Amino acid sequence: MANEDMLNSFSTGARALIKSVSNTEASDIDSLIRVQGAVDKSNVTRQLLASWSIQQQEERRLRKIYSISFIAILAVQIVILNLLFFLIGIKTLIFTEVQINVFFVSVFAEIVSLVLIVTKYLFPRKNQEKVLEILKDL
């Protein structure tokens, strides 16, 4: 009787909730625990993917800045190289043939190596599978 009086002290909605909870079985609780675990994993996965997405966007933004900067630097260097070539051709600047060959070959090698290095580091072949491995472990 005391339990019935205590139950009647609650609102109708609360009484219905208490009665529904009191009718639950162990299998219902196990199901609820599994569902809650799945929801928790889903939240962790969502947060991980959101962080990864932000990181990828920032990396793309930085790559764009670096690539534009390096292209501008290379363009200026090529213009200067062409100007020097022109000035050597009209005999305004006088160098020996060996000096000219060494200079142009070294500048060409510098440009090619810079392009290769920048391309390698701006567009790395990252293991995107690392994110997938983390997600599998969840």
Phi, psi and omega per residue, in radians:
M1 nan -0.672 -3.120
A2 -1.094 -0.671 3.102
N3 -1.132 -0.686 3.137
E4 -1.143 -0.713 3.102
D5 -1.119 -0.734 3.138
M6 -1.124 -0.701 3.140
L7 -1.120 -0.658 -3.128
N8 -1.235 -0.309 -3.142
S9 -1.298 -0.267 3.132
F10 -1.533 2.849 3.088
S11 -1.221 2.927 -3.098
T12 -1.050 -0.755 3.134
G13 -1.112 -0.744 3.127
A14 -1.136 -0.700 3.114
R15 -1.076 -0.724 3.135
A16 -1.120 -0.705 3.119
L17 -1.128 -0.768 -3.139
I18 -1.111 -0.727 3.134
K19 -1.155 -0.675 -3.134
S20 -1.200 -0.631 3.112
V21 -1.209 -0.667 -3.111
S22 -1.200 -0.310 3.128
N23 -1.637 0.085 -3.125
T24 -1.336 2.690 3.122
E25 -1.983 2.984 -3.116
A26 -1.072 -0.638 3.141
S27 -1.151 -0.585 3.088
D28 -1.142 -0.707 3.133
I29 -1.169 -0.715 3.098
D30 -1.082 -0.726 3.114
S31 -1.105 -0.740 3.121
L32 -1.092 -0.706 3.118
I33 -1.119 -0.728 3.118
R34 -1.140 -0.732 3.119
V35 -1.110 -0.754 3.139
Q36 -1.121 -0.660 3.078
G37 -1.098 -0.720 3.110
A38 -1.138 -0.688 3.112
V39 -1.127 -0.731 3.119
D40 -1.085 -0.782 3.117
K41 -1.110 -0.673 3.121
S42 -1.093 -0.723 3.114
N43 -1.126 -0.736 3.119
V44 -1.115 -0.758 3.125
T45 -1.088 -0.768 3.137
R46 -1.071 -0.769 3.135
Q47 -1.147 -0.709 3.133
L48 -1.108 -0.797 3.138
L49 -1.165 -0.623 3.096
A50 -1.129 -0.766 3.117
S51 -1.119 -0.752 3.137
W52 -1.106 -0.700 3.132
S53 -1.116 -0.754 3.108
I54 -1.089 -0.753 3.130
Q55 -1.073 -0.749 3.134
Q56 -1.113 -0.697 3.122
Q57 -1.129 -0.730 3.118
E58 -1.142 -0.711 3.110
E59 -1.110 -0.698 3.103
R60 -1.101 -0.722 3.136
R61 -1.104 -0.777 3.119
L62 -1.140 -0.697 3.108
R63 -1.060 -0.700 -3.137
K64 -1.116 -0.777 3.130
I65 -1.081 -0.828 -3.140
Y66 -1.108 -0.761 -3.090
S67 -1.130 -0.724 3.104
I68 -1.114 -0.727 3.129
S69 -1.103 -0.813 -3.123
F70 -1.186 -0.616 3.090
I71 -1.129 -0.716 3.109
A72 -1.110 -0.756 3.120
I73 -1.091 -0.773 3.134
L74 -1.135 -0.674 3.125
A75 -1.098 -0.767 3.111
V76 -1.106 -0.728 -3.140
Q77 -1.125 -0.696 3.130
I78 -1.188 -0.676 3.095
V79 -1.100 -0.761 3.113
I80 -1.109 -0.718 3.120
L81 -1.086 -0.751 3.106
N82 -1.154 -0.665 3.093
L83 -1.101 -0.783 3.097
L84 -1.084 -0.717 3.117
F85 -1.061 -0.737 3.117
F86 -1.136 -0.792 -3.122
L87 -1.151 -0.595 3.070
I88 -1.214 -0.656 -3.131
G89 -1.150 -0.622 3.132
I90 -1.613 0.199 3.046
K91 1.159 0.417 3.040
T92 -1.334 -0.718 3.018
L93 -1.855 2.368 -3.086
I94 -2.115 2.090 3.077
F95 -2.325 2.812 3.048
T96 -1.295 2.838 -3.118
E97 -1.110 -0.635 3.128
V98 -1.142 -0.759 3.121
Q99 -1.073 -0.747 3.138
I100 -1.114 -0.791 -3.141
N101 -1.094 -0.789 3.139
V102 -1.107 -0.740 -3.132
F103 -1.086 -0.882 -3.085
F104 -1.183 -0.677 3.113
V105 -1.151 -0.733 -3.124
S106 -1.188 -0.688 3.107
V107 -1.156 -0.733 3.102
F108 -1.085 -0.763 3.110
A109 -1.100 -0.675 3.106
E110 -1.109 -0.763 -3.128
I111 -1.121 -0.820 -3.134
V112 -1.098 -0.793 -3.124
S113 -1.162 -0.659 3.103
L114 -1.116 -0.747 3.099
V115 -1.086 -0.756 3.133
L116 -1.122 -0.772 -3.130
I117 -1.153 -0.797 -3.139
V118 -1.092 -0.772 3.132
T119 -1.090 -0.706 -3.131
K120 -1.123 -0.746 -3.067
Y121 -1.547 -0.389 3.064
L122 -1.389 -0.499 -3.121
F123 -2.235 1.168 -3.099
P124 -1.239 2.716 3.059
R125 -1.614 1.286 -3.104
K126 -1.190 2.685 3.038
N127 -1.487 1.631 3.107
Q128 -1.179 -0.254 3.141
E129 -1.166 -0.337 3.138
K130 -1.050 -0.720 3.108
V131 -1.137 -0.714 3.133
L132 -1.150 -0.631 3.090
E133 -1.121 -0.718 3.114
I134 -1.104 -0.725 3.139
L135 -1.155 -0.599 3.116
K136 -1.157 -0.624 -3.116
D137 -1.220 -0.318 -3.109
L138 -1.279 nan nan
